[in-house]
Amino acid sequence: MHTTRNCRQCAATCGFTLIEFAIGMFLMSVLLSAILTPLTAQIEQRKVNETQSSLAQITDALMGFATAHGYLPCPDRTSGPGANDGIEDLNAGTTNCAVAEGNLPWVTLGIGGTDAWGNLFRYRASSAFTDRASPFRLTSAGTLNVQCPAGACGIATTYTNTAPAIVLSHGPNGYGAINGQTRTANIAPTSNDELANTDGNTGFVSRSLTAAGSAAGEFDDLVVWLSTSILLNKMIMAQRLP
């Protein structure tokens, strides 16, 4: 009888311990979730900051290239011979760019070519600033425009319509980018504003980042552009103009 009573007491004690263990595991999962969620957000924000820093370095590199050569580099094509190799592409036997839009020619510029998510930067330059045969002058103006649509800004806002060049990262989701490792295209964007940055025309969107399902639609592209006035001023200081 004594042995049976001890077993029952042990069973009761062991059962209580398992309940405590289950409660403890639940509380730990809640605490870990509370800790990891902001940690994930911090990691993502760090990647955004790193990419913004890279974009600032790219604009400096483009300015430096222009002052050294008298023109901006052509894009690196995304298909065909020499695609996705980071070297600018010109049409054979001409001074014209092979493509109006493609990857940033990071090898030509001597800088890194991928954002913090491992995707290649997209790049487009106005032909007036890339043609070797007819270097740009004080009267030259770019043809690229950047705006924030009314759906995101309330009132449609144009930031520039004369940009010599535009560079962008397709952000955390990478939709529309070329993967830096595989050199293959990621899936296409689904929101209108991200699609506007991949449609190959002269209009681009830059606005605050919004998540999928938001009223303005998903958008996480990071966009920068060269200022015509700043570029021309640097050319003057470098005695490239007039």
C-alpha positions in Angstrom: 0.0 0.0 0.0 2.8 2.4 0.8 4.4 1.7 -2.6 1.0 2.3 -4.4 0.5 5.6 -2.6 4.0 6.8 -3.5 3.4 6.0 -7.2 0.1 7.9 -7.1 1.9 10.9 -5.5 4.6 10.7 -8.1 2.1 10.5 -10.9 0.3 13.5 -9.6 3.6 15.4 -9.2 4.8 14.4 -12.6 1.5 15.4 -14.2 1.7 18.8 -12.6 5.3 19.2 -13.8 4.2 18.5 -17.4 1.5 21.1 -17.2 4.0 23.6 -15.9 6.4 22.7 -18.7 3.7 23.2 -21.3 2.8 26.6 -19.8 6.4 27.5 -19.7 6.9 26.6 -23.4 3.9 28.6 -24.4 5.2 31.7 -22.5 8.6 31.3 -24.1 7.1 31.1 -27.6 5.1 34.3 -26.9 8.3 36.0 -25.6 10.4 34.8 -28.5 7.7 36.0 -30.9 7.7 39.4 -29.3 11.5 39.6 -29.5 12.0 38.2 -33.0 9.3 40.3 -34.7 11.0 43.6 -34.0 14.4 42.0 -34.6 13.2 40.9 -38.1 12.0 44.5 -38.7 15.4 45.8 -37.5 17.3 43.5 -39.9 15.1 44.6 -42.8 15.5 48.3 -42.0 19.3 47.8 -41.9 19.1 46.3 -45.4 17.1 49.3 -46.5 19.7 51.7 -45.0 22.6 49.7 -46.6 20.9 49.9 -50.0 20.2 53.6 -49.7 23.9 54.1 -48.8 24.8 52.1 -51.9 22.6 54.2 -54.1 24.3 57.3 -52.8 27.6 55.9 -53.7 26.3 55.0 -57.1 25.2 58.6 -57.8 28.7 59.8 -56.8 30.2 57.1 -59.1 28.1 58.2 -62.0 29.0 61.9 -61.4 32.7 60.9 -61.2 32.4 58.9 -64.5 30.8 61.8 -66.3 33.5 64.3 -65.2 36.2 61.9 -66.2 34.8 60.9 -69.6 32.4 63.7 -70.6 29.4 61.4 -70.7 27.4 58.9 -68.6 27.9 55.1 -69.1 25.4 53.0 -71.0 23.3 50.3 -69.2 24.3 46.7 -69.1 21.8 44.8 -71.2 19.7 42.1 -69.5 19.5 39.7 -72.4 21.6 38.8 -75.5 25.4 38.8 -75.8 27.2 40.1 -72.7 24.0 40.3 -70.7 24.1 40.8 -66.9 27.9 41.1 -66.8 28.1 44.6 -65.3 29.8 46.1 -68.4 28.1 48.8 -70.4 26.8 47.8 -73.8 27.0 49.8 -77.0 25.8 49.0 -80.4 28.7 47.5 -82.4 30.5 50.2 -84.4 28.5 53.1 -82.9 28.6 55.5 -80.0 25.0 54.7 -79.1 23.8 52.5 -76.2 22.6 49.1 -77.1 19.6 49.4 -74.7 18.0 52.4 -73.1 17.4 50.6 -69.8 19.1 47.7 -68.1 21.4 46.9 -65.2 23.7 49.4 -63.6 27.1 48.8 -65.4 28.8 48.2 -62.0 32.0 46.7 -63.5 32.4 49.7 -65.8 31.9 52.0 -62.8 34.1 49.9 -60.5 31.5 49.5 -57.7 29.2 46.9 -56.3 26.3 45.9 -58.4 23.8 44.3 -56.0 21.5 45.7 -53.3 21.2 44.3 -49.8 18.8 41.6 -51.0 21.2 40.3 -53.7 19.5 41.8 -56.8 21.1 43.9 -59.5 20.4 47.6 -59.6 18.2 48.9 -62.5 19.6 51.8 -64.5 18.4 54.1 -67.2 20.2 57.1 -68.7 19.0 59.8 -71.1 20.6 59.5 -74.6 21.7 63.1 -74.6 24.0 62.2 -71.7 25.4 58.9 -73.0 26.2 59.7 -76.6 30.0 59.7 -77.1 29.8 61.4 -80.5 28.0 64.4 -79.2 28.9 65.1 -75.6 26.3 66.9 -73.5 26.4 70.6 -73.1 25.1 73.3 -70.7 21.8 73.3 -72.7 21.4 69.5 -72.4 18.4 68.2 -70.5 17.4 64.7 -69.5 14.2 63.1 -70.5 13.5 60.9 -67.5 10.7 61.8 -65.0 10.0 60.7 -61.4 6.8 61.2 -59.7 4.6 60.1 -56.8 1.1 59.2 -58.0 -2.0 60.7 -56.5 -3.0 57.4 -55.0 0.0 57.4 -52.8 0.6 61.2 -52.3 -2.9 62.5 -52.3 -1.9 64.9 -55.1 0.3 63.7 -58.0 3.7 65.1 -57.4 6.5 65.4 -60.0 10.0 65.3 -58.5 11.8 65.8 -61.8 11.1 65.4 -65.6 14.6 66.2 -66.8 16.7 63.6 -65.0 19.9 62.5 -66.8 19.9 59.1 -65.2 17.9 57.0 -62.7 19.0 54.1 -60.6 16.7 51.9 -58.4 16.7 48.9 -56.2 13.6 46.7 -56.4 13.6 46.5 -52.6 12.9 43.6 -50.3 10.5 41.8 -52.5 12.8 42.0 -55.5 9.9 41.9 -58.0 11.1 42.8 -61.5 14.8 42.6 -60.6 17.6 40.5 -62.0 19.0 38.2 -59.4 22.6 38.9 -58.8 23.6 35.2 -58.3 21.6 33.4 -60.9 21.5 36.3 -63.4 17.8 35.4 -64.0 14.8 37.6 -63.7 12.7 37.5 -60.6 8.9 37.4 -60.8 7.2 40.5 -62.1 5.6 43.1 -59.8 1.8 43.0 -59.2 1.2 46.6 -58.0 0.8 49.5 -60.5 3.6 51.6 -59.0 6.1 48.8 -59.0 5.1 47.9 -62.6 5.8 51.5 -63.6 9.4 51.0 -62.6 9.8 47.9 -64.9 7.8 48.9 -68.0 10.8 50.3 -69.9 9.5 53.8 -70.5 10.8 57.1 -69.2 8.5 57.5 -66.3 9.4 56.2 -62.8 7.7 56.2 -59.4 9.3 57.1 -56.1 7.2 57.1 -52.9 7.0 55.9 -49.3 7.2 52.1 -48.8 3.8 50.4 -48.3 3.0 46.7 -47.6 1.0 44.3 -49.8 -2.7 44.9 -49.2 -2.4 48.6 -48.5 -4.8 51.1 -50.1 -1.9 52.5 -52.3 -0.7 49.0 -53.2 2.6 47.3 -52.4 5.7 49.4 -53.0 9.2 48.9 -51.7 11.4 50.2 -54.6 14.2 52.6 -53.6 14.8 55.2 -56.4 17.4 57.8 -56.9 18.2 60.1 -59.8 20.9 62.5 -61.0 20.1 66.2 -61.0 20.8 67.9 -64.3 21.9 71.2 -62.6 24.3 69.4 -60.1 25.8 67.2 -62.9 26.4 70.2 -65.1 27.9 72.2 -62.2 30.3 69.3 -61.5 31.3 69.2 -65.1 32.0 73.0 -65.0 34.1 72.5 -61.9 36.0 69.7 -63.6 36.6 72.0 -66.6 34.6 69.7 -68.9 32.1 72.5 -69.6 31.4 74.8 -71.3 
